[in-house]
């Protein structure tokens, strides 16, 4: 038994303040427990199509050991992704760069929020490259927390990781799901120039619901501007975004969002079901049916997107390596 197994795990209540193992003060799962004055809505009963079979086999344990031994964060764990069992059991993980503390506090997201005050792990490029090699990945999705505390939003560090991964794993294609870099297009160029195959920045929801769903520093228009610039700057790099459904959006607003995204040259869109991470997060309004997800996919394909991945458990990085098969990633 390892020393870490002998130390009892301290469970930090969601919404409470704590200090992580890097000395950074943060709020667990991003949203303070006292942030809502209105009465909490009752949680909706989860439909059958959202039931997930959990099985932690050997491959799952190998991925967990690999990312933890290299002191890497994954969006799989930090954002409470419902697909962690499927992805880790198939030997893949989405690595989250620059730590597990985000400078923003989006009302849908379970990542811890705080101010890292310039902290960066200088070994992260090497550790990430080695993890990719151990997992024998042919396709890697990198994402990151927002780092508004850094002058370049972390773009230089992000690019350094990509370059190191490709240098040590030349057969691996890299997708970068990035922050908006506060709309600084030079920072966008830094990441796009790093050697990535896909550049992603999530619009998250329809225009009307952007606030309060997203942090006040994020905006629908800024995400469109970032995606448009990435495509114009490097037309050979695919652009991608993700939309959560179930927050009160209308069909008309979904159509408007698809039209806006196509107008700025986005190649790939993913639609997934919003799942409320904790009682402190923005409330779920409805569960979208499989038939509706298929309808939204067809709307996107009719508008000329290269692919529209649409389904209840779809997330931006879900089966990302299969997107060019154009079969809704096997769903």
TORKOL-4160 file (C-alpha; in steps of 0.2 Angstrom, whole numbers, padded with zeros to 4 digits, m for minus):
331
<pt num="1" X="0000" Y="0000" Z="0000"/>
<pt num="2" X="0007" Y="0017" Z="m0005"/>
<pt num="3" X="0009" Y="0032" Z="0007"/>
<pt num="4" X="m0005" Y="0041" Z="m0002"/>
<pt num="5" X="m0017" Y="0027" Z="0002"/>
<pt num="6" X="m0013" Y="0028" Z="0020"/>
<pt num="7" X="m0018" Y="0046" Z="0021"/>
<pt num="8" X="m0037" Y="0049" Z="0023"/>
<pt num="9" X="m0044" Y="0060" Z="0009"/>
<pt num="10" X="m0052" Y="0076" Z="0016"/>
<pt num="11" X="m0068" Y="0080" Z="0007"/>
<pt num="12" X="m0070" Y="0099" Z="0004"/>
<pt num="13" X="m0088" Y="0104" Z="0004"/>
<pt num="14" X="m0094" Y="0111" Z="m0013"/>
<pt num="15" X="m0095" Y="0130" Z="m0013"/>
<pt num="16" X="m0083" Y="0132" Z="0002"/>
<pt num="17" X="m0066" Y="0141" Z="0002"/>
<pt num="18" X="m0050" Y="0131" Z="0004"/>
<pt num="19" X="m0031" Y="0131" Z="0000"/>
<pt num="20" X="m0025" Y="0118" Z="m0012"/>
<pt num="21" X="m0009" Y="0109" Z="m0012"/>
<pt num="22" X="0000" Y="0123" Z="m0022"/>
<pt num="23" X="m0005" Y="0136" Z="m0008"/>
<pt num="24" X="m0018" Y="0144" Z="m0020"/>
<pt num="25" X="m0034" Y="0150" Z="m0011"/>
<pt num="26" X="m0050" Y="0144" Z="m0021"/>
<pt num="27" X="m0068" Y="0140" Z="m0020"/>
<pt num="28" X="m0072" Y="0122" Z="m0022"/>
<pt num="29" X="m0082" Y="0118" Z="m0038"/>
<pt num="30" X="m0081" Y="0137" Z="m0042"/>
<pt num="31" X="m0098" Y="0144" Z="m0035"/>
<pt num="32" X="m0100" Y="0149" Z="m0017"/>
<pt num="33" X="m0114" Y="0140" Z="m0008"/>
<pt num="34" X="m0122" Y="0157" Z="m0003"/>
<pt num="35" X="m0122" Y="0164" Z="m0021"/>
<pt num="36" X="m0141" Y="0161" Z="m0024"/>
<pt num="37" X="m0154" Y="0171" Z="m0015"/>
<pt num="38" X="m0169" Y="0163" Z="m0023"/>
<pt num="39" X="m0176" Y="0147" Z="m0017"/>
<pt num="40" X="m0167" Y="0132" Z="m0025"/>
<pt num="41" X="m0177" Y="0123" Z="m0039"/>
<pt num="42" X="m0180" Y="0104" Z="m0036"/>
<pt num="43" X="m0168" Y="0093" Z="m0046"/>
<pt num="44" X="m0177" Y="0085" Z="m0061"/>
<pt num="45" X="m0177" Y="0066" Z="m0062"/>
<pt num="46" X="m0164" Y="0060" Z="m0074"/>
<pt num="47" X="m0171" Y="0051" Z="m0089"/>
<pt num="48" X="m0166" Y="0033" Z="m0094"/>
<pt num="49" X="m0155" Y="0039" Z="m0109"/>
<pt num="50" X="m0144" Y="0048" Z="m0096"/>
<pt num="51" X="m0140" Y="0032" Z="m0086"/>
<pt num="52" X="m0122" Y="0028" Z="m0086"/>
<pt num="53" X="m0114" Y="0011" Z="m0082"/>
<pt num="54" X="m0099" Y="0013" Z="m0072"/>
<pt num="55" X="m0085" Y="0000" Z="m0073"/>
<pt num="56" X="m0067" Y="0005" Z="m0067"/>
<pt num="57" X="m0056" Y="m0008" Z="m0076"/>
<pt num="58" X="m0037" Y="m0010" Z="m0079"/>
<pt num="59" X="m0036" Y="0004" Z="m0092"/>
<pt num="60" X="m0046" Y="0016" Z="m0082"/>
<pt num="61" X="m0034" Y="0013" Z="m0067"/>
<pt num="62" X="m0019" Y="0015" Z="m0079"/>
<pt num="63" X="m0025" Y="0032" Z="m0086"/>
<pt num="64" X="m0028" Y="0038" Z="m0068"/>
<pt num="65" X="m0011" Y="0033" Z="m0062"/>
<pt num="66" X="m0003" Y="0041" Z="m0077"/>
<pt num="67" X="m0011" Y="0058" Z="m0075"/>
<pt num="68" X="m0009" Y="0058" Z="m0057"/>
<pt num="69" X="0010" Y="0052" Z="m0057"/>
<pt num="70" X="0014" Y="0067" Z="m0069"/>
<pt num="71" X="0004" Y="0079" Z="m0058"/>
<pt num="72" X="m0008" Y="0084" Z="m0072"/>
<pt num="73" X="m0025" Y="0090" Z="m0070"/>
<pt num="74" X="m0039" Y="0083" Z="m0081"/>
<pt num="75" X="m0056" Y="0091" Z="m0086"/>
<pt num="76" X="m0063" Y="0074" Z="m0084"/>
<pt num="77" X="m0061" Y="0075" Z="m0065"/>
<pt num="78" X="m0061" Y="0094" Z="m0062"/>
<pt num="79" X="m0077" Y="0097" Z="m0072"/>
<pt num="80" X="m0086" Y="0081" Z="m0066"/>
<pt num="81" X="m0088" Y="0075" Z="m0084"/>
<pt num="82" X="m0101" Y="0061" Z="m0085"/>
<pt num="83" X="m0090" Y="0052" Z="m0098"/>
<pt num="84" X="m0074" Y="0049" Z="m0087"/>
<pt num="85" X="m0078" Y="0031" Z="m0086"/>
<pt num="86" X="m0079" Y="0028" Z="m0105"/>
<pt num="87" X="m0065" Y="0039" Z="m0110"/>
<pt num="88" X="m0052" Y="0033" Z="m0096"/>
<pt num="89" X="m0058" Y="0015" Z="m0099"/>
<pt num="90" X="m0053" Y="0017" Z="m0118"/>
<pt num="91" X="m0036" Y="0025" Z="m0113"/>
<pt num="92" X="m0039" Y="0043" Z="m0116"/>
<pt num="93" X="m0041" Y="0059" Z="m0106"/>
<pt num="94" X="m0043" Y="0077" Z="m0109"/>
<pt num="95" X="m0028" Y="0086" Z="m0100"/>
<pt num="96" X="m0032" Y="0103" Z="m0092"/>
<pt num="97" X="m0017" Y="0114" Z="m0092"/>
<pt num="98" X="m0011" Y="0128" Z="m0080"/>
<pt num="99" X="m0018" Y="0120" Z="m0064"/>
<pt num="100" X="m0036" Y="0117" Z="m0057"/>
<pt num="101" X="m0040" Y="0134" Z="m0052"/>
<pt num="102" X="m0049" Y="0146" Z="m0064"/>
<pt num="103" X="m0049" Y="0164" Z="m0062"/>
<pt num="104" X="m0067" Y="0165" Z="m0068"/>
<pt num="105" X="m0083" Y="0158" Z="m0060"/>
<pt num="106" X="m0095" Y="0152" Z="m0074"/>
<pt num="107" X="m0112" Y="0147" Z="m0066"/>
<pt num="108" X="m0112" Y="0130" Z="m0076"/>
<pt num="109" X="m0094" Y="0124" Z="m0072"/>
<pt num="110" X="m0088" Y="0114" Z="m0057"/>
<pt num="111" X="m0069" Y="0119" Z="m0059"/>
<pt num="112" X="m0062" Y="0127" Z="m0043"/>
<pt num="113" X="m0061" Y="0146" Z="m0045"/>
<pt num="114" X="m0048" Y="0158" Z="m0037"/>
<pt num="115" X="m0033" Y="0168" Z="m0041"/>
<pt num="116" X="m0017" Y="0158" Z="m0044"/>
<pt num="117" X="m0007" Y="0174" Z="m0044"/>
<pt num="118" X="0005" Y="0169" Z="m0059"/>
<pt num="119" X="0008" Y="0151" Z="m0053"/>
<pt num="120" X="0013" Y="0139" Z="m0067"/>
<pt num="121" X="0021" Y="0122" Z="m0067"/>
<pt num="122" X="0036" Y="0123" Z="m0078"/>
<pt num="123" X="0037" Y="0104" Z="m0079"/>
<pt num="124" X="0020" Y="0103" Z="m0087"/>
<pt num="125" X="0026" Y="0103" Z="m0105"/>
<pt num="126" X="0037" Y="0088" Z="m0102"/>
<pt num="127" X="0025" Y="0079" Z="m0090"/>
<pt num="128" X="0011" Y="0081" Z="m0103"/>
<pt num="129" X="0022" Y="0074" Z="m0117"/>
<pt num="130" X="0027" Y="0059" Z="m0107"/>
<pt num="131" X="0009" Y="0055" Z="m0102"/>
<pt num="132" X="0004" Y="0056" Z="m0121"/>
<pt num="133" X="0018" Y="0044" Z="m0125"/>
<pt num="134" X="0013" Y="0032" Z="m0111"/>
<pt num="135" X="m0005" Y="0032" Z="m0116"/>
<pt num="136" X="0000" Y="0030" Z="m0134"/>
<pt num="137" X="m0012" Y="0043" Z="m0140"/>
<pt num="138" X="m0014" Y="0047" Z="m0158"/>
<pt num="139" X="m0026" Y="0061" Z="m0154"/>
<pt num="140" X="m0025" Y="0073" Z="m0139"/>
<pt num="141" X="m0037" Y="0086" Z="m0133"/>
<pt num="142" X="m0029" Y="0099" Z="m0122"/>
<pt num="143" X="m0039" Y="0112" Z="m0112"/>
<pt num="144" X="m0036" Y="0124" Z="m0098"/>
<pt num="145" X="m0043" Y="0135" Z="m0085"/>
<pt num="146" X="m0044" Y="0153" Z="m0088"/>
<pt num="147" X="m0029" Y="0162" Z="m0082"/>
<pt num="148" X="m0033" Y="0181" Z="m0082"/>
<pt num="149" X="m0019" Y="0183" Z="m0069"/>
<pt num="150" X="m0006" Y="0181" Z="m0083"/>
<pt num="151" X="m0002" Y="0194" Z="m0095"/>
<pt num="152" X="m0005" Y="0183" Z="m0110"/>
<pt num="153" X="m0018" Y="0173" Z="m0102"/>
<pt num="154" X="m0007" Y="0158" Z="m0103"/>
<pt num="155" X="m0005" Y="0157" Z="m0122"/>
<pt num="156" X="0014" Y="0155" Z="m0121"/>
<pt num="157" X="0013" Y="0141" Z="m0109"/>
<pt num="158" X="m0001" Y="0133" Z="m0119"/>
<pt num="159" X="0009" Y="0134" Z="m0135"/>
<pt num="160" X="0025" Y="0127" Z="m0126"/>
<pt num="161" X="0015" Y="0112" Z="m0120"/>
<pt num="162" X="0008" Y="0109" Z="m0138"/>
<pt num="163" X="0026" Y="0110" Z="m0146"/>
<pt num="164" X="0033" Y="0098" Z="m0133"/>
<pt num="165" X="0020" Y="0085" Z="m0136"/>
<pt num="166" X="0022" Y="0086" Z="m0155"/>
<pt num="167" X="0041" Y="0085" Z="m0153"/>
<pt num="168" X="0040" Y="0069" Z="m0143"/>
<pt num="169" X="0025" Y="0062" Z="m0151"/>
<pt num="170" X="0026" Y="0067" Z="m0170"/>
<pt num="171" X="0011" Y="0056" Z="m0175"/>
<pt num="172" X="m0001" Y="0064" Z="m0162"/>
<pt num="173" X="m0013" Y="0077" Z="m0168"/>
<pt num="174" X="m0018" Y="0090" Z="m0155"/>
<pt num="175" X="m0034" Y="0099" Z="m0152"/>
<pt num="176" X="m0033" Y="0115" Z="m0141"/>
<pt num="177" X="m0049" Y="0120" Z="m0132"/>
<pt num="178" X="m0043" Y="0137" Z="m0126"/>
<pt num="179" X="m0049" Y="0152" Z="m0115"/>
<pt num="180" X="m0055" Y="0167" Z="m0124"/>
<pt num="181" X="m0038" Y="0176" Z="m0119"/>
<pt num="182" X="m0049" Y="0192" Z="m0116"/>
<pt num="183" X="m0051" Y="0194" Z="m0134"/>
<pt num="184" X="m0032" Y="0197" Z="m0137"/>
<pt num="185" X="m0030" Y="0190" Z="m0155"/>
<pt num="186" X="m0011" Y="0190" Z="m0153"/>
<pt num="187" X="m0013" Y="0177" Z="m0140"/>
<pt num="188" X="m0025" Y="0167" Z="m0151"/>
<pt num="189" X="m0012" Y="0167" Z="m0164"/>
<pt num="190" X="0001" Y="0161" Z="m0152"/>
<pt num="191" X="m0009" Y="0145" Z="m0149"/>
<pt num="192" X="m0014" Y="0143" Z="m0167"/>
<pt num="193" X="0004" Y="0144" Z="m0173"/>
<pt num="194" X="0009" Y="0130" Z="m0160"/>
<pt num="195" X="0005" Y="0116" Z="m0172"/>
<pt num="196" X="m0012" Y="0111" Z="m0167"/>
<pt num="197" X="m0024" Y="0103" Z="m0179"/>
<pt num="198" X="m0040" Y="0110" Z="m0171"/>
<pt num="199" X="m0044" Y="0126" Z="m0162"/>
<pt num="200" X="m0059" Y="0126" Z="m0150"/>
<pt num="201" X="m0067" Y="0140" Z="m0140"/>
<pt num="202" X="m0084" Y="0136" Z="m0133"/>
<pt num="203" X="m0098" Y="0148" Z="m0135"/>
<pt num="204" X="m0107" Y="0138" Z="m0121"/>
<pt num="205" X="m0125" Y="0144" Z="m0124"/>
<pt num="206" X="m0136" Y="0155" Z="m0134"/>
<pt num="207" X="m0134" Y="0174" Z="m0135"/>
<pt num="208" X="m0148" Y="0178" Z="m0122"/>
<pt num="209" X="m0142" Y="0166" Z="m0109"/>
<pt num="210" X="m0123" Y="0170" Z="m0110"/>
<pt num="211" X="m0126" Y="0180" Z="m0094"/>
<pt num="212" X="m0129" Y="0173" Z="m0081"/>
<pt num="213" X="m0123" Y="0156" Z="m0088"/>
<pt num="214" X="m0105" Y="0162" Z="m0091"/>
<pt num="215" X="m0093" Y="0173" Z="m0081"/>
<pt num="216" X="m0096" Y="0192" Z="m0084"/>
<pt num="217" X="m0079" Y="0193" Z="m0092"/>
<pt num="218" X="m0084" Y="0181" Z="m0106"/>
<pt num="219" X="m0096" Y="0186" Z="m0120"/>
<pt num="220" X="m0105" Y="0178" Z="m0134"/>
<pt num="221" X="m0097" Y="0191" Z="m0146"/>
<pt num="222" X="m0080" Y="0189" Z="m0140"/>
<pt num="223" X="m0080" Y="0170" Z="m0143"/>
<pt num="224" X="m0087" Y="0173" Z="m0160"/>
<pt num="225" X="m0072" Y="0185" Z="m0163"/>
<pt num="226" X="m0059" Y="0173" Z="m0157"/>
<pt num="227" X="m0066" Y="0159" Z="m0168"/>
<pt num="228" X="m0067" Y="0170" Z="m0183"/>
<pt num="229" X="m0049" Y="0176" Z="m0181"/>
<pt num="230" X="m0042" Y="0159" Z="m0178"/>
<pt num="231" X="m0050" Y="0153" Z="m0195"/>
<pt num="232" X="m0045" Y="0168" Z="m0205"/>
<pt num="233" X="m0027" Y="0167" Z="m0198"/>
<pt num="234" X="m0024" Y="0149" Z="m0201"/>
<pt num="235" X="m0038" Y="0142" Z="m0213"/>
<pt num="236" X="m0030" Y="0125" Z="m0213"/>
<pt num="237" X="m0034" Y="0123" Z="m0194"/>
<pt num="238" X="m0051" Y="0117" Z="m0190"/>
<pt num="239" X="m0062" Y="0128" Z="m0178"/>
<pt num="240" X="m0074" Y="0120" Z="m0166"/>
<pt num="241" X="m0086" Y="0126" Z="m0152"/>
<pt num="242" X="m0098" Y="0118" Z="m0140"/>
<pt num="243" X="m0116" Y="0122" Z="m0135"/>
<pt num="244" X="m0125" Y="0116" Z="m0119"/>
<pt num="245" X="m0143" Y="0113" Z="m0120"/>
<pt num="246" X="m0157" Y="0112" Z="m0106"/>
<pt num="247" X="m0154" Y="0130" Z="m0099"/>
<pt num="248" X="m0170" Y="0138" Z="m0106"/>
<pt num="249" X="m0165" Y="0141" Z="m0124"/>
<pt num="250" X="m0178" Y="0141" Z="m0138"/>
<pt num="251" X="m0177" Y="0132" Z="m0155"/>
<pt num="252" X="m0176" Y="0149" Z="m0163"/>
<pt num="253" X="m0161" Y="0154" Z="m0152"/>
<pt num="254" X="m0152" Y="0138" Z="m0157"/>
<pt num="255" X="m0155" Y="0142" Z="m0175"/>
<pt num="256" X="m0148" Y="0159" Z="m0172"/>
<pt num="257" X="m0133" Y="0152" Z="m0164"/>
<pt num="258" X="m0129" Y="0140" Z="m0178"/>
<pt num="259" X="m0131" Y="0154" Z="m0191"/>
<pt num="260" X="m0119" Y="0165" Z="m0181"/>
<pt num="261" X="m0106" Y="0151" Z="m0179"/>
<pt num="262" X="m0107" Y="0147" Z="m0197"/>
<pt num="263" X="m0105" Y="0165" Z="m0202"/>
<pt num="264" X="m0088" Y="0166" Z="m0194"/>
<pt num="265" X="m0082" Y="0150" Z="m0202"/>
<pt num="266" X="m0084" Y="0137" Z="m0188"/>
<pt num="267" X="m0081" Y="0120" Z="m0194"/>
<pt num="268" X="m0087" Y="0109" Z="m0180"/>
<pt num="269" X="m0101" Y="0111" Z="m0167"/>
<pt num="270" X="m0105" Y="0100" Z="m0153"/>
<pt num="271" X="m0122" Y="0099" Z="m0143"/>
<pt num="272" X="m0123" Y="0091" Z="m0126"/>
<pt num="273" X="m0135" Y="0091" Z="m0111"/>
<pt num="274" X="m0131" Y="0103" Z="m0097"/>
<pt num="275" X="m0130" Y="0093" Z="m0081"/>
<pt num="276" X="m0131" Y="0104" Z="m0065"/>
<pt num="277" X="m0114" Y="0100" Z="m0055"/>
<pt num="278" X="m0120" Y="0105" Z="m0038"/>
<pt num="279" X="m0135" Y="0114" Z="m0030"/>
<pt num="280" X="m0125" Y="0130" Z="m0031"/>
<pt num="281" X="m0124" Y="0130" Z="m0050"/>
<pt num="282" X="m0137" Y="0137" Z="m0062"/>
<pt num="283" X="m0152" Y="0126" Z="m0062"/>
<pt num="284" X="m0157" Y="0114" Z="m0076"/>
<pt num="285" X="m0173" Y="0119" Z="m0085"/>
<pt num="286" X="m0176" Y="0103" Z="m0096"/>
<pt num="287" X="m0169" Y="0087" Z="m0102"/>
<pt num="288" X="m0167" Y="0087" Z="m0121"/>
<pt num="289" X="m0173" Y="0071" Z="m0129"/>
<pt num="290" X="m0163" Y="0060" Z="m0141"/>
<pt num="291" X="m0175" Y="0065" Z="m0155"/>
<pt num="292" X="m0172" Y="0084" Z="m0152"/>
<pt num="293" X="m0153" Y="0081" Z="m0152"/>
<pt num="294" X="m0154" Y="0073" Z="m0169"/>
<pt num="295" X="m0165" Y="0087" Z="m0176"/>
<pt num="296" X="m0152" Y="0100" Z="m0170"/>
<pt num="297" X="m0138" Y="0090" Z="m0178"/>
<pt num="298" X="m0148" Y="0090" Z="m0195"/>
<pt num="299" X="m0150" Y="0109" Z="m0193"/>
<pt num="300" X="m0132" Y="0111" Z="m0192"/>
<pt num="301" X="m0127" Y="0099" Z="m0206"/>
<pt num="302" X="m0140" Y="0109" Z="m0217"/>
<pt num="303" X="m0130" Y="0125" Z="m0214"/>
<pt num="304" X="m0114" Y="0117" Z="m0220"/>
<pt num="305" X="m0104" Y="0113" Z="m0204"/>
<pt num="306" X="m0091" Y="0099" Z="m0207"/>
<pt num="307" X="m0099" Y="0089" Z="m0193"/>
<pt num="308" X="m0111" Y="0092" Z="m0179"/>
<pt num="309" X="m0109" Y="0080" Z="m0164"/>
<pt num="310" X="m0125" Y="0080" Z="m0155"/>
<pt num="311" X="m0131" Y="0069" Z="m0140"/>
<pt num="312" X="m0135" Y="0070" Z="m0122"/>
<pt num="313" X="m0118" Y="0065" Z="m0115"/>
<pt num="314" X="m0108" Y="0074" Z="m0129"/>
<pt num="315" X="m0095" Y="0086" Z="m0122"/>
<pt num="316" X="m0083" Y="0097" Z="m0133"/>
<pt num="317" X="m0069" Y="0083" Z="m0131"/>
<pt num="318" X="m0080" Y="0068" Z="m0132"/>
<pt num="319" X="m0074" Y="0055" Z="m0145"/>
<pt num="320" X="m0065" Y="0070" Z="m0153"/>
<pt num="321" X="m0053" Y="0059" Z="m0163"/>
<pt num="322" X="m0069" Y="0052" Z="m0172"/>
<pt num="323" X="m0076" Y="0068" Z="m0178"/>
<pt num="324" X="m0070" Y="0067" Z="m0196"/>
<pt num="325" X="m0079" Y="0051" Z="m0198"/>
<pt num="326" X="m0095" Y="0061" Z="m0200"/>
<pt num="327" X="m0106" Y="0049" Z="m0191"/>
<pt num="328" X="m0110" Y="0058" Z="m0175"/>
<pt num="329" X="m0094" Y="0050" Z="m0168"/>
<pt num="330" X="m0103" Y="0033" Z="m0168"/>
<pt num="331" X="m0118" Y="0039" Z="m0158"/>
